[in-house]
Amino acid sequence: MWELLSFGDKGWGDDLALGAILTLQLAFASLGLGLVFGLATAGMKLSGNRVLLGLANGFTTAIRGIPDLLTLFLIYFGSQFAIQTLLSLFGYEGQVEVNGFWAGVLALSLVFGGYSSEVFRGAFLAIPKGQIEAAKAVGMPPALIFRRVLLPQVWRYALPGLGNLWLSLIKDTSLISVIALDELLRKTFIAVGITKEPFLFYGIACLIYLAITTVSTGVIMRLEAWSERGVRRA
């Protein structure tokens, strides 16, 4: 068993480690872009503009109603088809292949953004309106109110929900294995196919995912405690 998990030519330890690193890269890249999508969608919902509100509601409804795996397929194969069709208009008939990593990041970011938009919307609404009115009374422009009053407080209300979404995002990275990207689950599947030791390698994969989520939970708890500093409890 230990030889199979060793690093080097005879073991799969280095392959699993590389898979875990790629899983983290996928998760962090998707988190960054997903936060942008989530904030933008929440802003559209709170803008008061009926067109923006309709677009934002349509986006979140689609994300919630479509399985995450299907979203990945639509992004990966749909973008290839769209690019191929566009290039064919200019006479290019070659084969187009979309980068699996960035297709996965975009798909996971859209899913994260769709769900986090409601977390952000609730967080913005939780901020007392009196603070916004006070900022307007002293002459703060909207951009400064957002940067100095709203955004610092939003994280305190949003962190618990965002933490749960982050843990779900880590697990959703395993979906990227279906487009042959060598993240942790894909590496594990290859190792199982060659060694015929499914219990060993799937068990190790479980432990790696649990380690990542356990560390993430600890970090989230520290961030929540940090965001609550100086807050007076009733």
Phi, psi and omega in degrees: 000313183296329178293323179294331182265002182284166177267144181120193185293331185269345185240173182248009182299316181292325179295317178294323179295317177296321177297319179295321178297316179295324176300315179293322177298316177300314184295314183291320177296319179292324178298312181300310181290324180295324176297322177297313178299317182296314179296317180296317180293319177298319178298321178296321180291329182264001186288336185086354178275124186293327179292313179296321178298317179296318178296316181295317179294322177296320179296311182293325178296318179295316181296319180288330185271342182258131176303145182302322180296320179293324175301317178299315179298318181297318180291314186291306183279327180294321179291323176299315180297317182295315180294318179299317179295317180296316181291329180295334177294336179258014174089005180273124183245009180287170181278133178254131178233124182276141178296121185296325181298309184286331173296319177295318178299315181297316180297312180294326179294320178296318178296312179298317180295322180297318180281322182289340179300322179288327175296314179294320181299315177297323180293318178297318181290337181283343180287128181305131181296335180300329179291321178292318179296323178294320178296321177293324183295330179270006173091018179288133174287161183305319181296321180288323176299317179297317186283324187259336184250308187282304189301317180299329183272335181302320184298325180298319180280331188270337188304316179301315179292319179294326178298317177296320179293325178296318178296321176293324180296319178302315180290326180292340178300336179296338179295335184293344180298336184288343176256024172064028173272132191279060172278190190301312183293323178296316177299320179296317180298319179295316180298319179296319181296327183272318186270342184060038178237070185295318183297318182297306188284322176292327176295318178296320178299319177300316180296322179293315177299318179296322178296316180297314182290327178294314177298318179299319179298319178297318179295318180298318179297321178293320179295320178296318178296320179295320182290339181269001183296137177078002180274125179277129179267139180286000000 
